[in-house]
Amino acid sequence: MNENTSTYDVAVVGAGPAGLSAAIAIAQSGARTALIARRSLYADNRTTALLGSSIDFLEALEVWPLCQNQAAALLTMRLVDDTGRLIRAPEVRFSSGEIGLDVFGYNIENRILVAALEARTATVSNLTRFEDEAAAVKPSEDLATIELMGGRSIAARLVVGADGRHSLCREAAGITVRRRELQQAALTFNVSHSRPHHNISTEFHTSHGPCVFVPLPGNRSSVVWVSEPKEADRLMALSDQELSDAAEARSHSILGKMEAEPGRNRFPLAIEQPAKFANARVALVGDAAHVLPPIGAQGLNMGLRDAADLAEIVGKALTGGEDPGSAAVLGRYAAARRPDIMSRTFVVDMANRSLLSAFLPMQSLRAAGLHLIGAFGPLRRLAMREGLAPSWRAKEKRAARSE
């Protein structure tokens, strides 16, 4: 570390939604915070269904008012078995009003959410932005040093690795990752349609994965189409008109005539789990901490919970005079995140496996389970509440506030 090195309580590396949220929340907690990331146009046309506590968190960050009018409310979730198999599950509908909510959440284009987060970072006290990239992260006993591409260096007591699936921060902390390829790929694109969606998200379950149509403002929806890699390649190569026709056929024309908007993305699916969520003055959030297939809208919602939990733990540590990058504080963060991440990963993995399985007993079990959820009100309401956020999180937070 040289005389030109600036020292902070926390340095956040990465400027995706999870990283920006973490930087804002941690700075709001009172920590002197550095954000290391270049500003760039978010060209990806993917969207995120923000559920449950994610909206509350963005409200607390003063971000949600900046983008709420560009998001579509999600009132109903509809699951349709379109596998064509001998044993098929009944259609299941989840309605937000059944559990006393106006909405389950909102679907928003990621570029709009990122723009709102970027705008908020410019107004937060305690937050310094470095328009650069991390070239190296070097944890030591007392501090971690981040060397920037531009030649400058930054020191921090805690480094937040929000730098994605190929995380430099994670590697520097010596955290290994277990990765399992799923032999599936997702195609994402947006469509306009002639019929209103009535704020209903419809998920068609096929033998190769789900295809979900999620409302956007107006007569528009985002599409996440999971299939075999070769089929995803075929869909990716279609003309806009051919893709429009394919999406309309896949949706059984429930939204009428469709027109695919410009821009589409294809990406392979995998499940990634790090051996640790924090180590050696580095805490992981977002895709650096977990990668899931796009089932149940869990990915970014978990990333926002990473940011919220980390900010709360860092804030309490600083108030109590603790080192935010100490092993004790990192241990509290790992303990807070492990049950949520592990349980969500397991549920998403099992849901995907049950859908892909051609084993008749598995098909029967899946159909029976969905029938019970659809027919038995208390079980359906439990599934809805747990889908939004783990119920034990709320109990833990209430217990912590009462201490």
C-alpha positions in Angstrom: 0.0 0.0 0.0 1.4 3.4 -1.0 0.8 7.0 0.1 -1.7 7.5 -2.7 -4.0 4.7 -1.4 -7.4 5.8 0.0 -8.8 3.8 2.9 -12.5 3.0 3.4 -14.6 0.9 5.7 -16.1 -1.1 2.7 -15.3 -1.3 -0.9 -17.9 -2.8 -3.3 -16.6 -4.2 -6.6 -19.1 -4.5 -9.4 -22.1 -2.4 -10.5 -24.9 -4.8 -11.4 -28.1 -4.5 -9.5 -26.9 -6.4 -6.4 -23.6 -4.5 -6.3 -25.2 -1.1 -6.6 -27.8 -2.0 -4.0 -25.1 -3.2 -1.6 -23.1 0.0 -2.1 -26.1 2.3 -1.4 -27.3 0.2 1.6 -23.9 -0.1 3.2 -23.2 3.7 2.7 -26.6 4.4 4.3 -25.7 2.3 7.3 -22.9 4.8 8.0 -19.9 3.1 6.5 -17.4 5.0 4.4 -17.9 3.2 1.2 -16.1 2.9 -2.1 -17.9 1.7 -5.3 -15.5 0.4 -7.9 -17.2 0.0 -11.3 -17.3 1.8 -14.6 -20.6 3.3 -15.7 -21.8 1.7 -18.9 -25.1 1.4 -20.7 -27.0 -1.7 -19.7 -27.7 -3.2 -23.1 -29.3 -6.4 -21.9 -33.1 -6.5 -22.4 -33.8 -9.0 -19.7 -36.2 -8.2 -16.9 -36.6 -9.1 -13.2 -39.7 -9.9 -11.3 -39.0 -8.1 -8.0 -40.9 -10.0 -5.2 -41.9 -9.3 -1.6 -39.1 -7.8 0.4 -37.2 -6.6 -2.6 -39.6 -3.8 -3.1 -39.4 -2.8 0.5 -35.6 -2.8 0.3 -35.6 -0.6 -2.8 -38.0 1.7 -1.1 -35.6 2.0 1.9 -32.8 2.8 -0.6 -35.0 5.6 -2.1 -34.6 3.9 -5.5 -38.1 2.5 -6.1 -39.8 5.9 -6.6 -37.3 6.5 -9.4 -38.5 3.5 -11.5 -41.9 2.3 -10.2 -43.9 3.9 -13.0 -41.9 1.8 -15.5 -42.8 -1.5 -13.9 -45.8 -3.8 -14.2 -47.6 -5.1 -11.2 -47.8 -8.9 -10.8 -51.3 -9.9 -9.4 -51.6 -13.5 -10.4 -49.1 -16.3 -11.1 -50.4 -19.1 -13.4 -48.7 -22.5 -13.8 -49.8 -24.6 -16.8 -48.6 -28.1 -17.5 -47.8 -28.2 -21.2 -45.6 -31.3 -21.3 -48.1 -33.4 -23.2 -47.1 -36.4 -21.0 -49.4 -39.2 -19.9 -49.5 -37.8 -16.3 -50.0 -34.1 -16.2 -50.4 -31.7 -13.4 -53.5 -29.5 -13.1 -53.3 -25.8 -13.7 -52.5 -23.8 -10.6 -53.2 -20.1 -10.0 -51.8 -18.0 -7.2 -53.5 -14.7 -6.5 -51.9 -12.0 -4.4 -55.2 -11.0 -2.8 -55.5 -14.5 -1.3 -52.6 -13.7 1.1 -53.7 -10.1 1.7 -51.4 -8.4 -0.7 -52.2 -5.9 -3.4 -49.5 -7.4 -5.6 -46.8 -10.1 -5.5 -44.3 -7.7 -6.9 -43.4 -5.9 -10.1 -41.7 -6.9 -13.3 -39.1 -4.3 -14.5 -36.5 -4.2 -17.3 -33.1 -4.6 -15.7 -31.7 -1.5 -17.6 -34.4 0.7 -16.0 -33.7 -0.7 -12.5 -29.9 -0.2 -13.0 -30.5 3.4 -14.2 -32.5 4.1 -11.1 -29.8 2.6 -8.9 -27.1 4.5 -10.7 -29.0 7.8 -10.2 -29.3 7.1 -6.5 -25.6 6.4 -6.0 -24.8 9.9 -7.1 -26.8 11.3 -4.2 -25.7 9.1 -1.3 -23.4 10.5 1.3 -20.5 8.3 2.4 -20.3 6.8 -1.1 -17.4 7.5 -3.4 -17.5 6.2 -7.0 -14.3 5.1 -8.8 -14.8 4.8 -12.5 -12.4 1.9 -12.9 -12.1 -1.8 -12.7 -10.3 -4.0 -10.1 -7.1 -5.5 -11.5 -6.3 -7.4 -8.3 -7.6 -7.9 -4.8 -5.1 -8.6 -2.0 -6.6 -9.4 1.4 -4.3 -9.1 4.4 -4.7 -9.5 8.2 -5.8 -5.9 8.8 -7.0 -4.6 5.4 -7.7 -5.6 1.8 -6.0 -3.7 -1.0 -7.7 -3.3 -4.4 -5.4 -2.4 -7.3 -7.3 -0.6 -10.1 -6.7 -0.9 -13.8 -5.8 2.8 -13.9 -2.9 2.3 -11.5 -4.5 3.6 -8.3 -5.1 1.5 -5.2 -7.8 1.4 -2.6 -7.7 -0.2 0.9 -10.8 -1.3 2.8 -11.6 -3.3 5.9 -14.2 -5.2 3.9 -14.5 -6.0 0.2 -17.9 -6.8 -1.2 -17.5 -9.1 -4.2 -20.4 -8.2 -6.5 -18.4 -8.9 -9.6 -20.4 -11.8 -11.1 -20.0 -15.4 -11.9 -16.3 -15.1 -12.7 -15.6 -13.1 -9.5 -12.1 -11.8 -9.0 -12.9 -11.1 -5.4 -14.0 -14.6 -4.8 -10.8 -16.0 -6.3 -8.7 -13.6 -4.2 -10.5 -14.8 -1.0 -9.6 -18.4 -1.9 -13.3 -19.5 -2.2 -13.9 -22.4 -4.5 -17.1 -22.9 -6.5 -19.0 -26.1 -7.4 -20.6 -25.8 -10.8 -23.2 -28.1 -12.4 -24.2 -27.7 -16.0 -27.9 -28.3 -16.5 -27.9 -29.1 -20.3 -30.5 -26.4 -20.7 -30.4 -22.9 -22.2 -32.6 -19.9 -21.8 -33.7 -17.5 -24.5 -34.9 -14.1 -23.3 -36.7 -11.5 -25.3 -39.7 -9.1 -25.0 -42.9 -9.1 -27.0 -45.9 -6.9 -27.6 -49.3 -8.6 -28.0 -52.8 -7.7 -29.1 -54.6 -8.8 -25.9 -54.0 -7.4 -22.4 -52.2 -9.6 -19.9 -54.3 -8.4 -16.9 -51.1 -8.5 -14.8 -51.1 -12.3 -14.9 -47.8 -14.1 -15.3 -48.2 -17.4 -17.1 -45.6 -20.1 -16.9 -46.0 -23.0 -19.3 -44.1 -26.1 -18.2 -42.7 -28.1 -21.1 -40.7 -31.4 -21.0 -37.5 -29.4 -21.5 -38.1 -26.5 -19.1 -40.5 -23.6 -18.4 -41.5 -20.9 -20.8 -42.9 -17.9 -18.9 -44.6 -14.8 -20.1 -44.3 -12.0 -17.5 -46.2 -8.7 -17.7 -44.5 -5.5 -18.7 -46.2 -2.0 -18.8 -48.9 -1.8 -21.6 -49.6 -4.8 -23.8 -46.1 -6.1 -23.5 -44.5 -9.1 -21.8 -41.0 -10.4 -21.2 -40.4 -14.0 -22.2 -37.9 -16.5 -20.6 -38.0 -19.7 -22.7 -35.9 -22.6 -21.3 -35.2 -25.5 -23.6 -32.5 -27.8 -24.8 -29.4 -26.0 -26.0 -30.0 -27.0 -29.7 -33.6 -25.8 -29.5 -32.4 -22.5 -28.0 -29.9 -22.2 -30.9 -32.7 -22.7 -33.4 -34.9 -20.1 -31.7 -32.1 -17.7 -31.5 -31.5 -18.0 -35.3 -35.2 -17.3 -36.2 -36.2 -14.0 -37.8 -38.3 -11.6 -35.6 -41.4 -12.7 -37.4 -40.6 -16.4 -37.0 -39.9 -15.9 -33.3 -43.1 -13.9 -32.9 -45.1 -16.9 -34.4 -43.2 -19.4 -32.2 -43.9 -17.4 -29.0 -47.6 -17.1 -29.9 -47.8 -20.8 -30.5 -46.0 -21.6 -27.3 -48.4 -19.4 -25.4 -51.4 -21.0 -27.1 -52.4 -17.5 -28.2 -53.6 -16.5 -24.8 -52.2 -13.0 -25.4 -53.3 -12.8 -29.0 -51.0 -11.8 -31.9 -47.4 -11.4 -30.8 -44.6 -9.3 -32.1 -41.1 -9.9 -30.9 -39.2 -6.7 -30.0 -35.6 -6.2 -31.2 -32.9 -7.8 -29.0 -32.7 -11.3 -27.6 -30.2 -13.2 -25.4 -29.3 -16.8 -25.1 -27.4 -18.2 -22.1 -26.6 -21.7 -20.8 -28.0 -22.7 -17.5 -26.1 -24.0 -14.5 -26.2 -24.1 -10.7 -23.1 -22.6 -9.0 -22.5 -22.8 -5.2 -19.4 -21.3 -3.5 -17.8 -23.3 -0.7 -18.2 -20.2 1.5 -20.1 -16.9 1.2 -17.4 -14.9 2.9 -13.7 -15.3 3.7 -10.5 -13.3 4.1 -12.2 -9.9 4.3 -14.4 -10.6 1.3 -18.2 -11.1 1.4 -20.0 -12.3 -1.8 -23.3 -11.0 -3.1 -25.4 -11.7 -6.2 -24.0 -14.0 -8.9 -20.7 -14.2 -7.1 -22.5 -15.9 -4.3 -25.1 -18.0 -6.2 -26.2 -18.9 -9.7 -29.6 -20.5 -10.3 -31.7 -21.3 -13.4 -34.4 -18.6 -14.0 -37.2 -20.5 -12.2 -39.4 -18.8 -9.7 -37.6 -15.4 -10.0 -35.2 -16.2 -7.3 -31.8 -15.0 -8.6 -31.8 -11.2 -8.3 -34.3 -11.3 -5.4 -31.7 -13.4 -3.4 -29.0 -10.9 -4.5 -31.0 -8.0 -3.0 -31.4 -10.0 0.2 -27.6 -10.5 0.2 -27.2 -6.8 0.0 -29.8 -6.0 2.7 -28.4 -8.6 5.2 -24.8 -7.5 4.6 -25.7 -3.8 5.1 -27.5 -4.5 8.3 -24.7 -6.6 9.7 -22.0 -4.1 8.7 -24.0 -1.2 10.2 -24.4 -3.0 13.5 -20.7 -4.0 13.5 -19.6 -0.4 13.0 -22.0 0.9 15.7 -20.5 -1.7 18.1 -17.0 -0.7 17.2 -16.2 -3.9 15.4 -14.0 -4.4 12.3 -16.6 -5.0 9.5 -14.1 -7.4 7.7 -13.3 -9.4 10.8 -13.9 -13.2 10.8 -16.7 -12.7 13.4 -18.6 -10.3 11.2 -18.1 -12.4 8.1 -19.3 -15.4 10.0 -22.5 -13.6 10.9 -23.1 -12.7 7.3 -22.5 -16.3 6.1 -24.8 -17.6 8.8 -27.5 -15.2 7.8 -27.3 -16.0 4.1 -26.6 -19.8 4.1 -30.1 -21.1 5.0 -31.8 -18.8 2.4 -29.4 -19.6 -0.4 -29.1 -23.3 0.2 -32.9 -23.8 0.6 -33.8 -21.8 -2.5 -31.1 -23.6 -4.5 -32.5 -26.9 -3.4 -36.1 -26.0 -4.2 -35.3 -24.6 -7.6 -33.2 -27.6 -8.5 -35.8 -30.1 -7.4 -38.6 -28.2 -9.3 -36.5 -28.3 -12.4 -35.5 -32.0 -12.1 -39.1 -33.0 -11.5 -40.2 -31.1 -14.7 -37.5 -32.7 -16.8 -37.9 -36.3 -15.5 -39.6 -38.8 -17.8 -39.8 -41.2 -14.8 -43.5 -42.0 -14.3 -43.4 -42.1 -10.5 -41.7 -38.6 -10.5 -44.4 -37.3 -12.9 -47.1 -38.7 -10.6 -45.5 -37.1 -7.5 -45.1 -33.7 -9.3 -48.8 -33.8 -10.5 -50.0 -34.8 -7.0 -48.0 -32.1 -5.3 -49.4 -29.4 -7.7 -52.9 -30.8 -7.3 -52.6 -30.5 -3.5 -51.3 -26.9 -3.7 -54.1 -25.9 -6.1 -56.9 -27.6 -4.2 -55.9 -27.0 -0.5 -56.1 -23.3 0.4 -53.7 -23.3 3.5 -51.0 -25.1 1.5 -51.4 -22.8 -1.5 -51.1 -19.7 0.7 -48.1 -21.2 2.5 -46.5 -21.8 -0.9 -47.2 -18.2 -2.0 -45.7 -16.7 1.2 -42.6 -18.8 1.0 -42.2 -18.1 -2.6 -42.0 -14.4 -1.9 -39.4 -14.7 1.0 -38.6 -17.3 3.6 -40.9 -16.9 6.5 -38.2 -17.6 9.0 -36.4 -14.4 7.9 -39.2 -12.3 9.1 -39.3 -14.2 12.4 -35.5 -13.7 12.8 -35.8 -10.0 12.1 -38.6 -9.5 14.6 -36.6 -11.4 17.2 -33.5 -9.2 16.6 -35.5 -6.0 16.9 -37.0 -7.2 20.2 -33.5 -7.9 21.7 
